[in-house]
Amino acid sequence: MTFFTEYLADPRTRDALFEQTLEHIYLTAVPVGMAVVIGLFLGILAHRSPQLRSPILSVVSTFLTIPSLALFAILIPIVGIGATPAIIALTLYALLPIVRNTVSGLFSVDRAVVESAKGMGMSATMRLWKIELPNAWPVMLAGVRVATLLTIGIAAIAALVGGPGLGQEIFTGIRRIPATGSLESLLGGTLFIVILAVLFDLFYLAIGRLTIPRGIRE
């Protein structure tokens, strides 16, 4: 592995990987943030309306079946190349875990607790924000966690449509095969994506410990 350590020791390589890592974080955080807002709304709507539940879940499930490169390519004539088509596509991919876990989390709330709150005079909105969402939060957080890890991996393909991130280093290596340095680029981009996924996973574990009561966690 001497060749790889020499590759990482190059200041230009470290600077490039650091910049691409920041871009990859941006390319992950923005779509996941948008998906949380949209997915929370759709999940609550699906939970409240049995008639809309199946269509909503079917649509967000369909997004995940579309090959990522194909979806990026479909969006290019509409929004051009760069980060924009990648952000739109990644937002669509992140919806399924968030919507599904929002619905599952809300259904997991003890109905007796909800009925008790209703009997105390709480409105539907108050029950949602003070009873249902807090109790559904562990399941919902798990959905956001899965969506984030999914997005980190798929975001690498954004480099093929001119998007930023660590995918640039990976595809630089692919384009240079079998030239010298191609394997280093492949390993470097892949390694930093894995590290980024682990850090995000630890971040969500920390959020869970801070926001989920110990009794619920156990």
Secondary structure, DSSP 8 states (H G I E B T S, - for coil): -HHHHHHHHSHHHHHHHHHHHHHHHHHHHHHHHHHHHHHHHHHHHHHH-HHHHHHHHHHHHHHHHS-HHHHHHHHHHHH-SSHHHHHHHHHHHHHHHHHHHHHHHHHHS-HHHHHHHHHTT--HHHHIIIIIHHHHHHHHHHHHHHHHHHHHHHGGGGGGGT--STHHHHHHHHHHTTSTTHHHHHHHHHHHHHHHHHHHHHHHHHHHHHHS-HHHH-
